[in-house]
Amino acid sequence: MPCLYCIAENKFNKEINLYVCKDCGLINVSRIMEVKGPVKVDRNLVELSLLCSEFGIEKTEELKRMFRSSYVSLLRGNYTMSELAVAVVFLNNKWLNLSRLGRFMGIKTRRAKTVVSRLQEVFHIDLVYSIEEAHDFCDTQNINAEEKITNVSKDMELTKEVLMSCIYLATDLSYGKVARMFHVSENTVWRHVKKLEEYE
């Protein structure tokens, strides 16, 4: 790709890991990310640190351990560190939107889903909420939807979609508020609420 300023040829600079114009010295990048606030970043955990900083997630020792283990476990999969970071953060925070995480790191959702499914097998993680997790989520968000969730859980698994539908139907929250709570679009909430209403 030519330089965006003078149209000369770009050359990869190994010291900074970026393309630099041979003539004018302009550094050519599609975007530069910054970490919010004073954060100590380990060079091996840059991608994980960026995601945690952007989405306000605590970078626990468990999260770091899982990130490092995922690299070793999927060594043959040809996955980037960004893809692994997205998958690990998503598996540890079920309410986040995988597409949104992937978009922030410049990863296709299809590719992110593949990594998530591979890591689910490695770490034996189920993306279905238990009754306790669902009730804890309601307590954290100060929502009274436990009864609805308990009744629905007798007939179906508590996925994120089912949980958000239960919360919408059990409260007077709007589609928009529920959507923001689960980091999805209003249309997604509406669609899943209609499915749950049809099932009932």
N, CA and C atoms as an extended XYZ file, in Angstrom:
600
Properties=species:S:1:pos:R:3:atomname:S:1:resname:S:1:resid:I:1 pbc="F F F"
N         0.844       -1.182        0.000 N   MET     1
C         0.000        0.000        0.000 CA  MET     1
C         0.886        1.241        0.000 C   MET     1
N         0.602        2.242       -0.853 N   PRO     2
C         1.427        3.450       -0.882 CA  PRO     2
C         1.155        4.360        0.310 C   PRO     2
N         2.066        5.297        0.557 N   CYS     3
C         1.919        6.279        1.631 CA  CYS     3
C         0.670        7.125        1.367 C   CYS     3
N        -0.071        7.421        2.401 N   LEU     4
C        -1.298        8.205        2.257 CA  LEU     4
C        -1.009        9.691        2.052 C   LEU     4
N         0.230       10.107        2.332 N   TYR     5
C         0.579       11.527        2.222 CA  TYR     5
C         1.270       11.859        0.901 C   TYR     5
N         2.347       11.098        0.587 N   CYS     6
C         3.112       11.439       -0.626 CA  CYS     6
C         3.060       10.355       -1.695 C   CYS     6
N         2.361        9.269       -1.462 N   ILE     7
C         2.149        8.163       -2.394 CA  ILE     7
C         3.441        7.395       -2.727 C   ILE     7
N         4.465        7.556       -1.917 N   ALA     8
C         5.695        6.764       -2.090 CA  ALA     8
C         5.477        5.385       -1.467 C   ALA     8
N         6.457        4.513       -1.622 N   GLU     9
C         6.335        3.143       -1.121 CA  GLU     9
C         6.586        3.095        0.393 C   GLU     9
N         5.829        2.234        1.081 N   ASN    10
C         6.033        2.024        2.519 CA  ASN    10
C         6.977        0.858        2.741 C   ASN    10
N         7.733        0.936        3.850 N   LYS    11
C         8.624       -0.154        4.228 CA  LYS    11
C         8.361       -0.502        5.679 C   LYS    11
N         8.348       -1.807        5.981 N   PHE    12
C         8.060       -2.242        7.341 CA  PHE    12
C         9.261       -1.977        8.241 C   PHE    12
N         9.029       -1.260        9.346 N   ASN    13
C        10.075       -0.959       10.317 CA  ASN    13
C         9.963       -1.949       11.471 C   ASN    13
N        10.963       -2.832       11.618 N   LYS    14
C        10.902       -3.900       12.624 CA  LYS    14
C        11.036       -3.373       14.050 C   LYS    14
N        11.648       -2.215       14.217 N   GLU    15
C        11.818       -1.659       15.571 CA  GLU    15
C        10.483       -1.255       16.183 C   GLU    15
N         9.618       -0.669       15.375 N   ILE    16
C         8.321       -0.220       15.901 CA  ILE    16
C         7.157       -1.082       15.416 C   ILE    16
N         7.451       -2.088       14.576 N   ASN    17
C         6.435       -3.002       14.038 CA  ASN    17
C         5.323       -2.283       13.275 C   ASN    17
N         5.689       -1.278       12.503 N   LEU    18
C         4.730       -0.527       11.701 CA  LEU    18
C         5.336       -0.188       10.346 C   LEU    18
N         4.474        0.173        9.375 N   TYR    19
C         4.953        0.593        8.060 CA  TYR    19
C         5.285        2.084        8.080 C   TYR    19
N         6.435        2.414        7.499 N   VAL    20
C         6.893        3.811        7.449 CA  VAL    20
C         7.204        4.158        5.994 C   VAL    20
N         6.828        5.384        5.575 N   CYS    21
C         7.084        5.839        4.207 CA  CYS    21
C         8.586        6.048        3.995 C   CYS    21
N         9.092        5.553        2.874 N   LYS    22
C        10.522        5.685        2.557 CA  LYS    22
C        10.923        7.142        2.345 C   LYS    22
N        10.024        7.954        1.762 N   ASP    23
C        10.363        9.331        1.424 CA  ASP    23
C        10.115       10.317        2.566 C   ASP    23
N         8.871       10.378        3.038 N   CYS    24
C         8.533       11.417        4.034 CA  CYS    24
C         8.614       10.946        5.484 C   CYS    24
N         8.749        9.630        5.708 N   GLY    25
C         8.872        9.116        7.079 CA  GLY    25
C         7.564        9.025        7.843 C   GLY    25
N         6.429        9.198        7.153 N   LEU    26
C         5.124        9.115        7.808 CA  LEU    26
C         4.845        7.672        8.229 C   LEU    26
N         4.420        7.498        9.468 N   ILE    27
C         4.061        6.166        9.964 CA  ILE    27
C         2.634        5.889        9.512 C   ILE    27
N         2.432        4.776        8.832 N   ASN    28
C         1.113        4.440        8.287 CA  ASN    28
C         0.441        3.358        9.127 C   ASN    28
N        -0.579        3.755        9.866 N   VAL    29
C        -1.349        2.806       10.678 CA  VAL    29
C        -2.831        3.084       10.460 C   VAL    29
N        -3.639        2.032       10.585 N   SER    30
C        -5.074        2.224       10.416 CA  SER    30
C        -5.685        2.833       11.669 C   SER    30
N        -5.104        2.527       12.830 N   ARG    31
C        -5.569        3.120       14.082 CA  ARG    31
C        -4.513        2.914       15.160 C   ARG    31
N        -4.533        3.787       16.139 N   ILE    32
C        -3.622        3.667       17.279 CA  ILE    32
C        -4.494        3.584       18.519 C   ILE    32
N        -4.323        2.532       19.302 N   MET    33
C        -5.135        2.355       20.502 CA  MET    33
C        -4.410        2.943       21.702 C   MET    33
N        -5.196        3.403       22.662 N   GLU    34
C        -4.604        3.893       23.891 CA  GLU    34
C        -5.310        3.242       25.070 C   GLU    34
N        -4.565        3.080       26.163 N   VAL    35
C        -5.120        2.485       27.369 CA  VAL    35
C        -5.594        3.614       28.261 C   VAL    35
N        -6.825        3.504       28.781 N   LYS    36
C        -7.390        4.543       29.630 CA  LYS    36
C        -6.727        4.519       31.008 C   LYS    36
N        -6.308        5.672       31.456 N   GLY    37
C        -5.739        5.803       32.802 CA  GLY    37
C        -4.345        5.223       32.896 C   GLY    37
N        -3.712        5.424       34.058 N   PRO    38
C        -2.362        4.879       34.246 CA  PRO    38
C        -2.418        3.373       34.494 C   PRO    38
N        -2.088        2.603       33.491 N   VAL    39
C        -2.157        1.146       33.589 CA  VAL    39
C        -0.787        0.563       33.285 C   VAL    39
N        -0.322       -0.317       34.170 N   LYS    40
C         0.943       -0.996       33.932 CA  LYS    40
C         0.666       -2.168       32.997 C   LYS    40
N         1.286       -2.146       31.826 N   VAL    41
C         0.992       -3.156       30.802 CA  VAL    41
C         2.179       -4.084       30.605 C   VAL    41
N         1.943       -5.374       30.794 N   ASP    42
C         2.940       -6.394       30.507 CA  ASP    42
C         2.979       -6.580       28.991 C   ASP    42
N         4.170       -6.591       28.409 N   ARG    43
C         4.291       -6.680       26.942 CA  ARG    43
C         3.605       -7.936       26.392 C   ARG    43
N         3.568       -9.018       27.176 N   ASN    44
C         2.934      -10.262       26.719 CA  ASN    44
C         1.415      -10.223       26.851 C   ASN    44
N         0.894       -9.200       27.518 N   LEU    45
C        -0.552       -9.117       27.756 CA  LEU    45
C        -1.160       -7.844       27.171 C   LEU    45
N        -0.551       -7.296       26.139 N   VAL    46
C        -1.004       -6.023       25.570 CA  VAL    46
C        -2.455       -6.101       25.108 C   VAL    46
N        -2.790       -7.112       24.322 N   GLU    47
C        -4.151       -7.239       23.782 CA  GLU    47
C        -5.185       -7.396       24.902 C   GLU    47
N        -4.839       -8.210       25.885 N   LEU    48
C        -5.743       -8.420       27.017 CA  LEU    48
C        -5.921       -7.123       27.802 C   LEU    48
N        -4.828       -6.383       28.000 N   SER    49
C        -4.881       -5.114       28.732 CA  SER    49
C        -5.754       -4.095       28.008 C   SER    49
N        -5.641       -4.038       26.679 N   LEU    50
C        -6.446       -3.103       25.891 CA  LEU    50
C        -7.941       -3.397       26.043 C   LEU    50
N        -8.295       -4.670       25.926 N   LEU    51
C        -9.708       -5.058       26.040 CA  LEU    51
C       -10.257       -4.764       27.435 C   LEU    51
N        -9.502       -5.146       28.450 N   CYS    52
C        -9.950       -4.935       29.831 CA  CYS    52
C       -10.113       -3.448       30.124 C   CYS    52
N        -9.176       -2.646       29.630 N   SER    53
C        -9.244       -1.199       29.838 CA  SER    53
C       -10.462       -0.595       29.145 C   SER    53
N       -10.700       -1.005       27.906 N   GLU    54
C       -11.807       -0.448       27.119 CA  GLU    54
C       -13.166       -0.790       27.705 C   GLU    54
N       -13.338       -2.026       28.200 N   PHE    55
C       -14.651       -2.479       28.665 CA  PHE    55
C       -14.794       -2.471       30.191 C   PHE    55
N       -13.805       -1.890       30.877 N   GLY    56
C       -13.892       -1.762       32.335 CA  GLY    56
C       -13.886       -3.084       33.072 C   GLY    56
N       -13.066       -4.018       32.604 N   ILE    57
C       -13.001       -5.347       33.209 CA  ILE    57
C       -11.740       -5.458       34.060 C   ILE    57
N       -11.872       -6.043       35.229 N   GLU    58
C       -10.705       -6.223       36.091 CA  GLU    58
C        -9.818       -7.330       35.522 C   GLU    58
N        -8.540       -7.022       35.368 N   LYS    59
C        -7.602       -8.000       34.806 CA  LYS    59
C        -7.067       -8.866       35.943 C   LYS    59
N        -7.835       -9.892       36.306 N   THR    60
C        -7.481      -10.751       37.432 CA  THR    60
C        -6.378      -11.726       37.052 C   THR    60
N        -5.786      -12.342       38.063 N   GLU    61
C        -4.747      -13.352       37.828 CA  GLU    61
C        -5.326      -14.549       37.073 C   GLU    61
N        -6.578      -14.884       37.370 N   GLU    62
C        -7.257      -15.996       36.681 CA  GLU    62
C        -7.390      -15.709       35.186 C   GLU    62
N        -7.744      -14.469       34.866 N   LEU    63
C        -7.888      -14.049       33.469 CA  LEU    63
C        -6.543      -14.106       32.746 C   LEU    63
N        -5.489      -13.633       33.402 N   LYS    64
C        -4.135      -13.669       32.810 CA  LYS    64
C        -3.679      -15.111       32.595 C   LYS    64
N        -3.937      -15.958       33.602 N   ARG    65
C        -3.535      -17.366       33.505 CA  ARG    65
C        -4.247      -18.050       32.347 C   ARG    65
N        -5.533      -17.772       32.212 N   MET    66
C        -6.317      -18.378       31.139 CA  MET    66
C        -5.835      -17.892       29.769 C   MET    66
N        -5.476      -16.618       29.674 N   PHE    67
C        -4.980      -16.058       28.419 CA  PHE    67
C        -3.679      -16.742       28.003 C   PHE    67
N        -2.762      -16.888       28.965 N   ARG    68
C        -1.476      -17.551       28.662 CA  ARG    68
C        -1.696      -19.018       28.296 C   ARG    68
N        -2.586      -19.685       29.042 N   SER    69
C        -2.874      -21.101       28.775 CA  SER    69
C        -3.532      -21.299       27.419 C   SER    69
N        -4.357      -20.346       27.008 N   SER    70
C        -5.059      -20.476       25.729 CA  SER    70
C        -4.066      -20.470       24.568 C   SER    70
N        -3.011      -19.683       24.704 N   TYR    71
C        -1.988      -19.627       23.648 CA  TYR    71
C        -1.313      -20.988       23.494 C   TYR    71
N        -0.988      -21.605       24.636 N   VAL    72
C        -0.329      -22.919       24.615 CA  VAL    72
C        -1.298      -23.988       24.118 C   VAL    72
N        -2.544      -23.932       24.579 N   SER    73
C        -3.537      -24.948       24.224 CA  SER    73
C        -3.884      -24.936       22.739 C   SER    73
N        -3.932      -23.754       22.128 N   LEU    74
C        -4.331      -23.638       20.727 CA  LEU    74
C        -3.151      -23.287       19.823 C   LEU    74
N        -1.986      -23.783       20.179 N   LEU    75
C        -0.762      -23.457       19.446 CA  LEU    75
C        -0.862      -23.794       17.964 C   LEU    75
N        -1.559      -24.888       17.639 N   ARG    76
C        -1.660      -25.318       16.240 CA  ARG    76
C        -2.775      -24.617       15.475 C   ARG    76
N        -3.571      -23.828       16.161 N   GLY    77
C        -4.742      -23.219       15.519 CA  GLY    77
C        -4.469      -21.985       14.700 C   GLY    77
N        -3.252      -21.443       14.763 N   ASN    78
C        -2.911      -20.244       13.989 CA  ASN    78
C        -3.755      -19.040       14.401 C   ASN    78
N        -4.021      -18.868       15.685 N   TYR    79
C        -4.840      -17.760       16.161 CA  TYR    79
C        -3.946      -16.626       16.636 C   TYR    79
N        -4.410      -15.394       16.437 N   THR    80
C        -3.647      -14.229       16.878 CA  THR    80
C        -3.898      -13.987       18.365 C   THR    80
N        -3.035      -13.178       18.959 N   MET    81
C        -3.203      -12.846       20.376 CA  MET    81
C        -4.492      -12.041       20.584 C   MET    81
N        -4.862      -11.241       19.600 N   SER    82
C        -6.110      -10.459       19.698 CA  SER    82
C        -7.320      -11.384       19.728 C   SER    82
N        -7.306      -12.419       18.894 N   GLU    83
C        -8.411      -13.383       18.866 CA  GLU    83
C        -8.514      -14.137       20.193 C   GLU    83
N        -7.362      -14.520       20.739 N   LEU    84
C        -7.361      -15.222       22.026 CA  LEU    84
C        -7.850      -14.314       23.146 C   LEU    84
N        -7.425      -13.050       23.124 N   ALA    85
C        -7.851      -12.097       24.160 CA  ALA    85
C        -9.364      -11.907       24.129 C   ALA    85
N        -9.928      -11.748       22.942 N   VAL    86
C       -11.381      -11.575       22.799 CA  VAL    86
C       -12.115      -12.794       23.351 C   VAL    86
N       -11.663      -13.985       22.984 N   ALA    87
C       -12.319      -15.220       23.427 CA  ALA    87
C       -12.238      -15.381       24.941 C   ALA    87
N       -11.072      -15.117       25.515 N   VAL    88
C       -10.882      -15.286       26.968 CA  VAL    88
C       -11.737      -14.285       27.743 C   VAL    88
N       -11.751      -13.037       27.309 N   VAL    89
C       -12.564      -12.023       27.997 CA  VAL    89
C       -14.045      -12.379       27.895 C   VAL    89
N       -14.482      -12.827       26.724 N   PHE    90
C       -15.885      -13.201       26.547 CA  PHE    90
C       -16.271      -14.389       27.432 C   PHE    90
N       -15.417      -15.403       27.486 N   LEU    91
C       -15.727      -16.585       28.293 CA  LEU    91
C       -15.787      -16.273       29.787 C   LEU    91
N       -15.101      -15.222       30.208 N   ASN    92
C       -15.116      -14.833       31.617 CA  ASN    92
C       -16.172      -13.780       31.932 C   ASN    92
N       -16.804      -13.234       30.910 N   ASN    93
C       -17.826      -12.199       31.093 CA  ASN    93
C       -18.972      -12.477       30.127 C   ASN    93
N       -19.840      -13.394       30.489 N   LYS    94
C       -20.878      -13.899       29.587 CA  LYS    94
C       -21.822      -12.822       29.073 C   LYS    94
N       -21.975      -11.733       29.827 N   TRP    95
C       -22.946      -10.717       29.417 CA  TRP    95
C       -22.407       -9.794       28.328 C   TRP    95
N       -21.112       -9.855       28.032 N   LEU    96
C       -20.555       -8.999       26.985 CA  LEU    96
C       -20.956       -9.495       25.602 C   LEU    96
N       -20.883       -8.604       24.627 N   ASN    97
C       -21.235       -8.926       23.249 CA  ASN    97
C       -19.968       -9.312       22.489 C   ASN    97
N       -19.912      -10.535       21.993 N   LEU    98
C       -18.728      -11.040       21.297 CA  LEU    98
C       -18.416      -10.204       20.052 C   LEU    98
N       -19.438       -9.805       19.316 N   SER    99
C       -19.234       -9.000       18.108 CA  SER    99
C       -18.590       -7.667       18.443 C   SER    99
N       -19.050       -7.071       19.533 N   ARG   100
C       -18.517       -5.766       19.947 CA  ARG   100
C       -17.056       -5.886       20.390 C   ARG   100
N       -16.738       -6.937       21.130 N   LEU   101
C       -15.344       -7.178       21.537 CA  LEU   101
C       -14.462       -7.368       20.307 C   LEU   101
N       -14.953       -8.190       19.382 N   GLY   102
C       -14.201       -8.472       18.165 CA  GLY   102
C       -14.009       -7.246       17.306 C   GLY   102
N       -15.065       -6.433       17.212 N   ARG   103
C       -14.984       -5.210       16.408 CA  ARG   103
C       -13.927       -4.266       16.964 C   ARG   103
N       -13.861       -4.166       18.287 N   PHE   104
C       -12.873       -3.284       18.915 CA  PHE   104
C       -11.443       -3.726       18.580 C   PHE   104
N       -11.226       -5.047       18.536 N   MET   105
C        -9.887       -5.570       18.263 CA  MET   105
C        -9.650       -5.839       16.776 C   MET   105
N       -10.657       -5.555       15.929 N   GLY   106
C       -10.500       -5.751       14.493 CA  GLY   106
C       -10.559       -7.207       14.068 C   GLY   106
N       -11.433       -7.972       14.718 N   ILE   107
C       -11.555       -9.413       14.440 CA  ILE   107
C       -12.954       -9.716       13.920 C   ILE   107
N       -13.049      -10.621       12.952 N   LYS   108
C       -14.351      -11.037       12.432 CA  LYS   108
C       -15.072      -11.878       13.482 C   LYS   108
N       -16.385      -11.669       13.589 N   THR   109
C       -17.189      -12.389       14.585 CA  THR   109
C       -17.123      -13.898       14.372 C   THR   109
N       -17.154      -14.328       13.111 N   ARG   110
C       -17.097      -15.765       12.804 CA  ARG   110
C       -15.809      -16.392       13.361 C   ARG   110
N       -14.705      -15.683       13.176 N   ARG   111
C       -13.409      -16.163       13.666 CA  ARG   111
C       -13.401      -16.193       15.206 C   ARG   111
N       -13.971      -15.157       15.824 N   ALA   112
C       -14.032      -15.095       17.286 CA  ALA   112
C       -14.863      -16.247       17.847 C   ALA   112
N       -15.981      -16.569       17.171 N   LYS   113
C       -16.841      -17.673       17.624 CA  LYS   113
C       -16.093      -19.000       17.569 C   LYS   113
N       -15.263      -19.178       16.543 N   THR   114
C       -14.477      -20.407       16.411 CA  THR   114
C       -13.513      -20.560       17.583 C   THR   114
N       -12.829      -19.469       17.924 N   VAL   115
C       -11.868      -19.513       19.033 CA  VAL   115
C       -12.593      -19.775       20.347 C   VAL   115
N       -13.748      -19.121       20.537 N   VAL   116
C       -14.535      -19.323       21.762 CA  VAL   116
C       -14.934      -20.789       21.900 C   VAL   116
N       -15.435      -21.395       20.824 N   SER   117
C       -15.866      -22.804       20.903 CA  SER   117
C       -14.683      -23.733       21.187 C   SER   117
N       -13.524      -23.423       20.608 N   ARG   118
C       -12.322      -24.238       20.886 CA  ARG   118
C       -11.908      -24.116       22.351 C   ARG   118
N       -11.932      -22.886       22.879 N   LEU   119
C       -11.514      -22.676       24.266 CA  LEU   119
C       -12.542      -23.206       25.264 C   LEU   119
N       -13.810      -23.235       24.870 N   GLN   120
C       -14.836      -23.820       25.740 CA  GLN   120
C       -14.494      -25.280       26.038 C   GLN   120
N       -14.034      -26.001       25.020 N   GLU   121
C       -13.660      -27.407       25.195 CA  GLU   121
C       -12.412      -27.534       26.066 C   GLU   121
N       -11.446      -26.640       25.845 N   VAL   122
C       -10.183      -26.701       26.589 CA  VAL   122
C       -10.407      -26.428       28.074 C   VAL   122
N       -11.166      -25.368       28.394 N   PHE   123
C       -11.350      -24.955       29.782 CA  PHE   123
C       -12.650      -25.459       30.408 C   PHE   123
N       -13.433      -26.237       29.656 N   HIS   124
C       -14.701      -26.806       30.142 CA  HIS   124
C       -15.632      -25.706       30.686 C   HIS   124
N       -15.843      -24.681       29.872 N   ILE   125
C       -16.704      -23.561       30.263 CA  ILE   125
C       -18.022      -23.666       29.511 C   ILE   125
N       -19.116      -23.531       30.259 N   ASP   126
C       -20.448      -23.564       29.669 CA  ASP   126
C       -20.990      -22.136       29.648 C   ASP   126
N       -21.465      -21.676       28.516 N   LEU   127
C       -21.975      -20.311       28.406 CA  LEU   127
C       -23.435      -20.188       28.843 C   LEU   127
N       -23.929      -21.199       29.525 N   VAL   128
C       -25.284      -21.164       30.061 CA  VAL   128
C       -25.209      -20.713       31.516 C   VAL   128
N       -26.101      -19.807       31.915 N   TYR   129
C       -26.137      -19.333       33.299 CA  TYR   129
C       -26.765      -20.391       34.204 C   TYR   129
N       -26.248      -20.516       35.406 N   SER   130
C       -26.933      -21.314       36.419 CA  SER   130
C       -27.982      -20.404       37.063 C   SER   130
N       -28.906      -20.985       37.812 N   ILE   131
C       -29.937      -20.185       38.502 CA  ILE   131
C       -29.271      -19.174       39.433 C   ILE   131
N       -28.216      -19.630       40.143 N   GLU   132
C       -27.520      -18.763       41.092 CA  GLU   132
C       -26.869      -17.580       40.377 C   GLU   132
N       -26.207      -17.861       39.228 N   GLU   133
C       -25.570      -16.784       38.468 CA  GLU   133
C       -26.602      -15.779       37.966 C   GLU   133
N       -27.730      -16.289       37.496 N   ALA   134
C       -28.790      -15.408       36.993 CA  ALA   134
C       -29.353      -14.541       38.109 C   ALA   134
N       -29.563      -15.137       39.281 N   HIS   135
C       -30.080      -14.378       40.428 CA  HIS   135
C       -29.055      -13.359       40.909 C   HIS   135
N       -27.779      -13.756       40.909 N   ASP   136
C       -26.715      -12.810       41.295 CA  ASP   136
C       -26.662      -11.633       40.336 C   ASP   136
N       -26.845      -11.919       39.047 N   PHE   137
C       -26.853      -10.856       38.044 CA  PHE   137
C       -27.987       -9.873       38.324 C   PHE   137
N       -29.171      -10.409       38.648 N   CYS   138
C       -30.322       -9.557       38.970 CA  CYS   138
C       -30.052       -8.711       40.210 C   CYS   138
N       -29.422       -9.315       41.219 N   ASP   139
C       -29.098       -8.577       42.443 CA  ASP   139
C       -28.110       -7.449       42.150 C   ASP   139
N       -27.101       -7.764       41.331 N   THR   140
C       -26.089       -6.768       40.972 CA  THR   140
C       -26.709       -5.597       40.229 C   THR   140
N       -27.659       -5.886       39.330 N   GLN   141
C       -28.297       -4.847       38.514 CA  GLN   141
C       -29.518       -4.231       39.215 C   GLN   141
N       -29.827       -4.724       40.435 N   ASN   142
C       -30.968       -4.233       41.213 CA  ASN   142
C       -32.283       -4.411       40.447 C   ASN   142
N       -32.478       -5.647       39.962 N   ILE   143
C       -33.664       -5.991       39.161 CA  ILE   143
C       -34.427       -7.098       39.878 C   ILE   143
N       -35.743       -7.021       39.837 N   ASN   144
C       -36.570       -8.054       40.460 CA  ASN   144
C       -37.175       -8.949       39.372 C   ASN   144
N       -36.387       -9.959       38.952 N   ALA   145
C       -36.872      -10.866       37.901 CA  ALA   145
C       -36.617      -12.329       38.261 C   ALA   145
N       -36.278      -12.572       39.525 N   GLU   146
C       -35.908      -13.929       39.951 CA  GLU   146
C       -37.008      -14.952       39.725 C   GLU   146
N       -38.255      -14.558       40.019 N   GLU   147
C       -39.371      -15.505       39.888 CA  GLU   147
C       -39.545      -15.944       38.432 C   GLU   147
N       -39.518      -14.983       37.521 N   LYS   148
C       -39.655      -15.285       36.094 CA  LYS   148
C       -38.520      -16.191       35.622 C   LYS   148
N       -37.301      -15.870       36.044 N   ILE   149
C       -36.120      -16.659       35.646 CA  ILE   149
C       -36.241      -18.094       36.156 C   ILE   149
N       -36.661      -18.250       37.407 N   THR   150
C       -36.813      -19.585       37.997 CA  THR   150
C       -37.849      -20.405       37.235 C   THR   150
N       -38.989      -19.793       36.890 N   ASN   151
C       -40.048      -20.497       36.154 CA  ASN   151
C       -39.582      -20.925       34.763 C   ASN   151
N       -38.889      -20.022       34.063 N   VAL   152
C       -38.426      -20.322       32.701 CA  VAL   152
C       -37.330      -21.385       32.725 C   VAL   152
N       -36.489      -21.357       33.760 N   SER   153
C       -35.357      -22.301       33.839 CA  SER   153
C       -35.809      -23.757       33.973 C   SER   153
N       -37.065      -23.967       34.361 N   LYS   154
C       -37.583      -25.339       34.469 CA  LYS   154
C       -37.748      -25.986       33.091 C   LYS   154
N       -37.963      -25.138       32.065 N   ASP   155
C       -38.225      -25.645       30.717 CA  ASP   155
C       -37.087      -25.442       29.725 C   ASP   155
N       -36.193      -24.485       30.005 N   MET   156
C       -35.109      -24.207       29.051 CA  MET   156
C       -33.844      -23.736       29.753 C   MET   156
N       -32.732      -23.853       29.024 N   GLU   157
C       -31.454      -23.398       29.558 CA  GLU   157
C       -31.410      -21.883       29.608 C   GLU   157
N       -30.717      -21.349       30.611 N   LEU   158
C       -30.626      -19.903       30.772 CA  LEU   158
C       -29.432      -19.344       29.990 C   LEU   158
N       -29.619      -19.182       28.707 N   THR   159
C       -28.603      -18.526       27.893 CA  THR   159
C       -28.740      -17.016       28.102 C   THR   159
N       -27.814      -16.261       27.544 N   LYS   160
C       -27.886      -14.801       27.656 CA  LYS   160
C       -29.182      -14.280       27.041 C   LYS   160
N       -29.577      -14.864       25.922 N   GLU   161
C       -30.786      -14.423       25.221 CA  GLU   161
C       -32.049      -14.673       26.048 C   GLU   161
N       -32.096      -15.844       26.688 N   VAL   162
C       -33.256      -16.176       27.531 CA  VAL   162
C       -33.279      -15.271       28.758 C   VAL   162
N       -32.108      -15.035       29.350 N   LEU   163
C       -32.019      -14.194       30.544 CA  LEU   163
C       -32.472      -12.762       30.256 C   LEU   163
N       -32.022      -12.199       29.131 N   MET   164
C       -32.426      -10.820       28.822 CA  MET   164
C       -33.924      -10.744       28.530 C   MET   164
N       -34.479      -11.791       27.919 N   SER   165
C       -35.919      -11.823       27.645 CA  SER   165
C       -36.718      -11.881       28.944 C   SER   165
N       -36.255      -12.704       29.884 N   CYS   166
C       -36.922      -12.810       31.193 CA  CYS   166
C       -36.912      -11.467       31.915 C   CYS   166
N       -35.769      -10.786       31.884 N   ILE   167
C       -35.641       -9.493       32.562 CA  ILE   167
C       -36.586       -8.468       31.929 C   ILE   167
N       -36.670       -8.472       30.604 N   TYR   168
C       -37.578       -7.526       29.936 CA  TYR   168
C       -39.032       -7.811       30.326 C   TYR   168
N       -39.420       -9.087       30.299 N   LEU   169
C       -40.815       -9.452       30.564 CA  LEU   169
C       -41.201       -9.280       32.039 C   LEU   169
N       -40.217       -9.388       32.941 N   ALA   170
C       -40.515       -9.327       34.374 CA  ALA   170
C       -40.424       -7.907       34.940 C   ALA   170
N       -39.888       -6.984       34.177 N   THR   171
C       -39.713       -5.607       34.672 CA  THR   171
C       -40.370       -4.616       33.717 C   THR   171
N       -40.287       -3.342       34.094 N   ASP   172
C       -40.816       -2.295       33.208 CA  ASP   172
C       -39.688       -1.598       32.452 C   ASP   172
N       -38.535       -2.262       32.342 N   LEU   173
C       -37.407       -1.706       31.599 CA  LEU   173
C       -37.704       -1.704       30.105 C   LEU   173
N       -37.182       -0.711       29.415 N   SER   174
C       -37.386       -0.619       27.963 CA  SER   174
C       -36.434       -1.572       27.246 C   SER   174
N       -36.690       -1.788       25.948 N   TYR   175
C       -35.783       -2.601       25.135 CA  TYR   175
C       -34.370       -2.017       25.174 C   TYR   175
N       -34.287       -0.691       25.107 N   GLY   176
C       -32.990       -0.015       25.085 CA  GLY   176
C       -32.185       -0.257       26.347 C   GLY   176
N       -32.836       -0.173       27.518 N   LYS   177
C       -32.121       -0.375       28.788 CA  LYS   177
C       -31.625       -1.808       28.920 C   LYS   177
N       -32.456       -2.758       28.532 N   VAL   178
C       -32.041       -4.170       28.584 CA  VAL   178
C       -30.911       -4.416       27.587 C   VAL   178
N       -31.007       -3.804       26.421 N   ALA   179
C       -29.967       -3.954       25.394 CA  ALA   179
C       -28.628       -3.435       25.896 C   ALA   179
N       -28.629       -2.265       26.549 N   ARG   180
C       -27.379       -1.698       27.083 CA  ARG   180
C       -26.812       -2.561       28.203 C   ARG   180
N       -27.693       -3.166       28.990 N   MET   181
C       -27.266       -4.025       30.090 CA  MET   181
C       -26.493       -5.246       29.582 C   MET   181
N       -26.918       -5.772       28.406 N   PHE   182
C       -26.296       -6.978       27.848 CA  PHE   182
C       -25.398       -6.687       26.640 C   PHE   182
N       -25.185       -5.403       26.355 N   HIS   183
C       -24.305       -5.003       25.248 CA  HIS   183
C       -24.759       -5.594       23.907 C   HIS   183
N       -26.055       -5.520       23.658 N   VAL   184
C       -26.608       -5.986       22.379 CA  VAL   184
C       -27.497       -4.887       21.811 C   VAL   184
N       -28.034       -5.106       20.613 N   SER   185
C       -28.929       -4.110       20.012 CA  SER   185
C       -30.354       -4.300       20.535 C   SER   185
N       -31.147       -3.237       20.420 N   GLU   186
C       -32.558       -3.313       20.836 CA  GLU   186
C       -33.304       -4.358       20.008 C   GLU   186
N       -32.961       -4.446       18.733 N   ASN   187
C       -33.603       -5.421       17.844 CA  ASN   187
C       -33.351       -6.854       18.317 C   ASN   187
N       -32.139       -7.114       18.829 N   THR   188
C       -31.812       -8.457       19.346 CA  THR   188
C       -32.696       -8.790       20.539 C   THR   188
N       -32.856       -7.823       21.455 N   VAL   189
C       -33.715       -8.049       22.630 CA  VAL   189
C       -35.146       -8.308       22.175 C   VAL   189
N       -35.655       -7.467       21.279 N   TRP   190
C       -37.028       -7.604       20.787 CA  TRP   190
C       -37.259       -8.981       20.171 C   TRP   190
N       -36.304       -9.410       19.332 N   ARG   191
C       -36.433      -10.701       18.634 CA  ARG   191
C       -36.508      -11.864       19.624 C   ARG   191
N       -35.650      -11.837       20.635 N   HIS   192
C       -35.625      -12.954       21.596 CA  HIS   192
C       -36.804      -12.910       22.567 C   HIS   192
N       -37.273      -11.714       22.878 N   VAL   193
C       -38.479      -11.600       23.716 CA  VAL   193
C       -39.666      -12.224       22.994 C   VAL   193
N       -39.797      -11.936       21.694 N   LYS   194
C       -40.896      -12.507       20.900 CA  LYS   194
C       -40.808      -14.034       20.861 C   LYS   194
N       -39.593      -14.562       20.739 N   LYS   195
C       -39.413      -16.031       20.716 CA  LYS   195
C       -39.854      -16.646       22.031 C   LYS   195
N       -39.471      -15.986       23.153 N   LEU   196
C       -39.852      -16.519       24.466 CA  LEU   196
C       -41.360      -16.430       24.673 C   LEU   196
N       -41.970      -15.361       24.209 N   GLU   197
C       -43.432      -15.218       24.327 CA  GLU   197
C       -44.156      -16.287       23.508 C   GLU   197
N       -43.625      -16.605       22.341 N   GLU   198
C       -44.216      -17.662       21.503 CA  GLU   198
C       -44.090      -19.029       22.174 C   GLU   198
N       -42.935      -19.254       22.815 N   TYR   199
C       -42.690      -20.535       23.474 CA  TYR   199
C       -43.631      -20.734       24.662 C   TYR   199
N       -43.869      -19.654       25.401 N   GLU   200
C       -44.726      -19.733       26.582 CA  GLU   200
C       -46.190      -19.889       26.162 C   GLU   200
